């Protein structure tokens, strides 16, 4: 009998159980040990041992007692969300978004700065200085910071750690180390649409398969394909997205913006004609209000005919693309990005179009508005570090 294999197996089981307990408490908040044991199908002694261990590590804390229904009062166990933190940056053509999150995975603080992107050392220094300034306003100690996630609108080769293509930023083959050179924390990189999808995934545990459609100043997407997580094992920063998103052989999975919607149609910034990006990006709407998308929807709600007509055209094209995605993957479609932040009020109009287009009689209920309307990409990038850390607990 190989006793070393048995010991290794026992260690893996303990890690798995410890991780399951922490994740459950981290998600559900204040609980009693009997509630945890029942929910996870564990013995009370096992839960007692694990919670005491996590309390000693500062990841859980006792927080009073529950009211007694007869007998001893059960002690309340709560997550210490502030045991660790991570920052996320979202680089766009004209702005920089910065967020702070903790082990809860929610946005604690965020800012958005207007800044034209430049592939220069001065811009990378601006990134670091913006992060430093933002951090100083949070009072988070350096030893609690897991790292910084950076979301970019382009193709990131995670093997070579290079931004290989970004037509939006007009840069090609940029080493990630160049981008993060002035940031004094571990840095993870991801595509912006992938990051936004990860934020949705973190918030909605019921997603097993879905397509995230990002309708911002460019159109992107991500294919959610949740796999079993490797709980209790040390994982690198990229593992969580690799385990839950269809990245593709060449890191180009989910490039929905460059699927052809109308052959020979409008010129796309990529050089081709008829790409969905040319019909679905947010600038198509915001160009009527000097780049202010919120103003477009405000005037739409006020009933101005010209804005209504433009929105109807936009919805028609959006419905055709979403129907194509549904036919391809037969799963939920989450509408996100800048337009996704306003889409909820118009979901019924969109579903009506989808019912008309659908071959199999679906009612369009598979379409949902995104949960995170602002800074989703920055949050998803930060979550790369949070998930990598939680998987080591």
C-alpha positions in Angstrom: 0.0 0.0 0.0 1.4 3.4 -0.9 1.0 5.3 2.3 2.3 8.6 0.7 -0.6 8.5 -1.8 -3.1 8.0 1.0 -1.7 10.9 2.9 -1.8 13.1 -0.2 -5.4 12.0 -0.8 -6.4 12.9 2.7 -4.7 16.3 2.4 -6.7 17.0 -0.8 -9.9 16.1 0.9 -9.2 18.4 3.7 -8.4 21.2 1.3 -11.5 20.6 -0.6 -13.7 20.6 2.5 -12.0 23.7 3.9 -12.5 25.5 0.6 -16.2 24.4 0.4 -16.8 25.7 3.9 -15.2 29.1 3.3 -17.0 29.6 -0.1 -20.3 28.8 1.5 -19.9 31.2 4.4 -18.3 33.8 2.1 -21.4 33.8 -0.1 -24.1 33.4 2.4 -22.9 35.5 5.3 -23.8 35.0 9.0 -24.5 31.3 9.7 -24.4 28.8 12.5 -22.2 25.7 12.4 -25.2 23.3 12.2 -26.5 25.3 9.2 -23.2 24.9 7.5 -22.9 21.2 8.3 -26.5 20.5 7.0 -26.0 22.6 3.8 -22.7 20.9 2.9 -23.5 17.4 4.1 -20.5 17.4 6.5 -20.3 16.2 10.1 -20.5 18.8 12.9 -16.9 17.9 14.1 -15.5 18.5 10.6 -17.2 21.9 10.3 -16.1 22.8 13.9 -12.5 22.0 13.1 -12.5 23.9 9.7 -14.2 27.0 11.0 -11.8 27.2 14.0 -8.9 26.8 11.6 -10.3 29.6 9.3 -10.9 31.9 12.4 -7.3 31.5 13.4 -6.2 32.5 9.9 -8.4 35.6 10.1 -10.7 34.5 7.3 -13.8 34.0 9.5 -14.9 35.5 12.7 -17.4 34.7 15.5 -20.1 37.3 15.5 -22.5 36.9 18.4 -25.1 34.2 18.9 -28.4 33.2 17.3 -31.6 33.3 19.3 -32.3 29.9 21.0 -35.3 27.8 20.2 -34.5 25.7 23.2 -31.1 24.6 24.4 -27.7 26.3 23.9 -27.5 29.3 21.6 -25.6 28.6 18.4 -22.6 30.8 17.7 -22.8 32.9 14.5 -19.9 32.6 12.1 -19.3 35.3 9.5 -16.8 35.8 6.7 -14.1 38.4 7.1 -14.4 39.9 3.7 -11.7 42.5 4.4 -9.0 39.9 5.0 -7.8 40.5 1.4 -8.4 43.0 -1.4 -7.7 43.3 -5.1 -7.8 46.2 -7.6 -9.1 46.1 -11.2 -8.3 48.4 -14.1 -10.3 48.7 -17.3 -8.4 50.4 -20.1 -10.5 51.8 -22.9 -9.7 54.1 -25.8 -10.8 57.2 -23.9 -11.2 56.2 -20.3 -9.6 54.4 -17.4 -11.9 52.6 -14.8 -10.5 51.6 -11.4 -12.3 49.4 -8.8 -11.6 47.9 -5.4 -13.1 44.7 -4.3 -12.5 42.3 -1.4 -13.3 38.6 -0.8 -17.0 39.4 -1.2 -16.4 40.0 -4.9 -18.5 43.2 -4.9 -17.4 46.7 -5.9 -16.4 48.6 -2.8 -15.2 51.8 -4.5 -14.7 52.8 -8.1 -13.7 55.8 -10.2 -13.6 56.5 -13.9 -11.1 58.9 -15.4 -11.2 60.4 -18.9 -7.8 59.7 -20.6 -7.0 59.1 -24.2 -5.0 55.9 -24.6 -1.5 56.1 -25.8 1.1 53.3 -26.3 3.7 55.3 -24.4 5.7 55.1 -21.2 3.9 58.2 -19.9 0.5 56.4 -20.2 1.8 53.3 -18.3 3.0 55.7 -15.7 -0.4 57.3 -15.6 -1.9 53.9 -14.9 0.3 53.3 -11.9 -0.2 56.8 -10.6 -3.9 56.6 -10.9 -3.9 53.3 -9.0 -1.6 54.7 -6.3 -3.9 57.7 -5.9 -7.0 55.5 -5.8 -5.4 53.2 -3.3 -4.4 56.1 -1.0 -8.1 57.0 -0.7 -9.0 53.4 0.4 -6.7 53.0 3.4 -6.0 49.4 2.4 -2.7 48.0 3.8 -0.3 46.7 1.2 0.0 43.3 2.9 -3.7 42.7 2.3 -3.5 43.5 -1.5 -3.5 40.3 -3.6 -2.8 42.1 -6.9 -4.2 44.1 -9.8 -6.2 42.8 -12.7 -6.1 44.7 -16.0 -8.9 44.4 -18.6 -8.0 45.4 -22.2 -10.1 45.5 -25.4 -8.1 43.1 -27.4 -6.6 39.6 -27.8 -4.3 38.6 -25.0 -2.0 35.7 -25.5 -1.8 34.3 -21.9 1.0 31.9 -22.8 3.3 34.6 -24.0 1.8 37.4 -21.8 1.3 39.8 -24.7 -1.5 42.0 -26.0 -1.3 40.6 -29.5 -4.2 42.5 -31.2 -6.2 45.6 -30.2 -7.7 47.4 -33.2 -9.7 49.5 -30.7 -6.5 50.8 -29.1 -4.5 50.6 -32.4 -1.7 48.5 -30.8 -0.3 45.1 -31.7 2.1 42.7 -29.9 2.7 44.7 -26.7 4.3 42.8 -23.8 2.1 42.8 -20.8 5.2 43.6 -18.6 5.4 46.9 -20.5 1.8 47.8 -19.5 2.3 46.8 -15.8 5.9 47.9 -15.4 5.2 50.7 -12.9 2.6 48.8 -10.8 4.1 47.4 -7.6 1.7 44.5 -7.2 1.2 41.2 -9.0 -0.7 41.9 -12.2 -3.1 39.6 -14.2 -4.5 40.4 -17.6 -7.7 39.6 -19.4 -9.9 40.7 -22.3 -12.5 43.3 -21.3 -15.5 41.2 -22.4 -14.2 38.1 -20.7 -13.7 40.1 -17.5 -17.3 41.4 -17.6 -18.5 37.9 -18.1 -16.5 36.7 -15.1 -18.1 39.4 -12.9 -21.6 38.1 -14.0 -20.5 34.6 -13.4 -19.3 35.4 -9.9 -22.6 37.0 -9.1 -24.9 34.3 -10.6 -24.1 30.8 -9.6 -26.9 29.4 -11.7 -25.1 30.1 -15.0 -23.7 26.9 -16.4 -23.7 28.1 -20.0 -24.3 31.6 -21.3 -23.1 34.1 -23.8 -22.1 37.5 -22.6 -22.6 40.2 -25.3 -20.8 43.4 -24.5 -22.2 46.4 -26.3 -19.8 49.3 -25.6 -17.9 51.6 -27.9 -16.9 48.3 -29.5 -18.7 45.0 -29.5 -17.2 42.0 -27.7 -18.4 38.8 -26.1 -17.6 35.9 -24.0 -18.8 32.3 -23.8 -19.5 31.1 -20.3 -18.9 27.3 -20.0 -18.6 26.6 -16.3 -16.5 23.6 -15.4 -15.9 22.0 -12.1 -13.5 24.2 -10.1 -10.3 22.9 -8.8 -11.1 23.7 -5.2 -8.3 23.6 -2.6 -5.5 23.6 -5.1 -3.1 26.4 -5.8 -4.1 27.9 -9.2 -2.6 30.8 -11.2 -4.4 34.0 -12.0 -5.6 32.8 -15.4 -7.0 29.5 -14.2 -10.5 30.8 -13.2 -11.2 32.3 -16.6 -9.8 29.3 -18.3 -12.0 27.0 -16.3 -15.2 29.0 -16.9 -14.8 30.7 -20.3 -14.3 29.2 -23.8 -11.1 31.1 -24.5 -10.4 29.4 -27.9 -7.3 27.9 -29.4 -5.8 31.3 -30.1 -7.5 33.3 -27.3 -10.1 34.7 -29.7 -13.2 33.0 -28.3 -16.2 35.2 -28.1 -15.2 37.8 -30.8 -18.9 38.4 -31.6 -18.3 41.9 -32.8 -16.6 40.6 -36.0 -19.3 38.0 -36.9 -20.9 39.2 -40.2 -24.4 40.5 -39.7 -24.9 42.0 -43.1 -22.5 40.9 -45.9 -21.1 43.9 -47.7 -22.7 46.2 -45.2 -21.2 49.1 -43.2 -17.4 49.5 -43.0 -16.0 48.1 -39.7 -12.9 49.5 -38.0 -11.3 46.1 -38.5 -11.3 46.7 -42.3 -14.2 44.3 -43.2 -17.7 45.2 -44.1 -20.9 44.1 -42.3 -19.5 43.2 -38.9 -22.0 43.3 -36.1 -19.8 45.9 -34.4 -20.8 48.3 -37.1 -24.4 47.9 -36.1 -24.3 47.1 -32.4 -21.7 49.4 -30.8 -22.8 52.1 -28.4 -21.5 55.0 -30.5 -24.2 54.3 -33.0 -26.6 55.7 -30.4 -24.4 58.2 -28.5 -23.3 60.0 -31.6 -26.7 61.7 -31.6 -26.0 63.2 -28.1 -22.3 64.3 -28.4 -21.1 60.9 -27.1 -23.4 60.9 -24.1 -25.2 57.5 -24.1 -27.3 58.4 -21.0 -28.5 61.5 -22.8 -29.6 59.4 -25.7 -31.8 57.1 -23.5 -33.1 60.1 -21.7 -34.4 61.6 -24.9 -35.6 58.2 -26.0 -37.7 58.0 -22.8 -39.0 61.5 -23.5 -40.5 60.1 -26.7 -38.6 62.1 -29.4 -39.5 60.4 -32.7 -35.9 60.6 -34.2 -34.4 58.8 -31.2 -37.2 56.2 -31.2 -36.6 55.5 -34.9 -32.9 55.1 -34.3 -33.5 52.8 -31.3 -35.9 50.6 -33.3 -33.3 50.1 -36.0 -30.7 49.3 -33.4 -33.0 46.8 -31.7 -33.8 45.1 -35.0 -30.1 44.4 -35.7 -29.5 43.4 -32.1 -32.3 40.9 -32.3 -30.9 39.3 -35.4 -27.5 38.8 -33.8 -28.9 37.5 -30.5 -31.1 35.0 -32.4 -28.0 33.8 -34.2 -26.2 33.3 -30.9 -29.2 31.4 -29.5 -29.3 29.1 -32.6 -25.6 28.5 -32.2 -25.4 27.7 -28.5 -29.0 27.2 -27.2 -28.2 29.1 -23.9 -28.9 32.3 -22.1 -27.7 35.6 -23.6 -26.7 38.3 -21.2 -26.7 41.8 -22.7 -24.0 43.9 -21.1 -21.6 46.7 -21.9 -22.6 50.4 -22.0 -25.9 49.6 -23.8 -26.5 46.7 -21.4 -26.7 49.2 -18.6 -29.9 50.7 -20.1 -31.4 47.6 -21.8 -33.6 46.4 -18.9 -36.4 48.8 -19.7 -36.5 47.6 -23.3 -36.2 43.9 -22.8 -39.9 43.2 -23.7 -39.4 45.0 -27.0 -36.3 42.9 -27.7 -38.0 39.7 -26.7 -40.9 40.4 -29.0 -38.5 40.6 -31.9 -36.8 37.4 -30.8 -40.1 35.6 -30.7 -40.7 36.5 -34.3 -37.3 35.4 -35.4 -37.0 32.1 -33.4 -37.4 28.9 -35.4 -38.4 26.8 -32.4 -40.9 29.0 -30.7 -38.8 30.3 -27.8 -40.4 33.2 -26.0 -37.2 35.2 -25.7 -37.0 34.7 -22.0 -33.4 33.5 -22.4 -32.3 37.1 -22.8 -31.2 38.9 -19.6 -29.8 42.3 -18.7 -26.4 42.4 -17.1 -26.1 42.6 -13.4 -23.2 45.0 -13.4 -24.0 48.1 -15.3 -20.8 50.0 -14.6 -17.2 48.9 -14.3 -18.0 45.3 -14.9 -14.7 44.7 -16.7 -12.6 46.3 -14.0 -14.4 44.1 -11.4 -13.9 40.9 -13.4 -10.2 41.6 -13.8 -9.8 42.1 -10.0 -11.7 38.9 -9.4 -8.9 36.9 -11.1 -6.9 37.6 -8.0 -9.7 37.0 -5.5 -10.6 33.6 -7.1 -6.9 32.6 -7.3 -6.6 33.3 -3.6 -9.8 31.6 -2.5 -8.7 28.5 -4.3 -5.7 28.3 -2.1 -7.7 28.4 1.2 
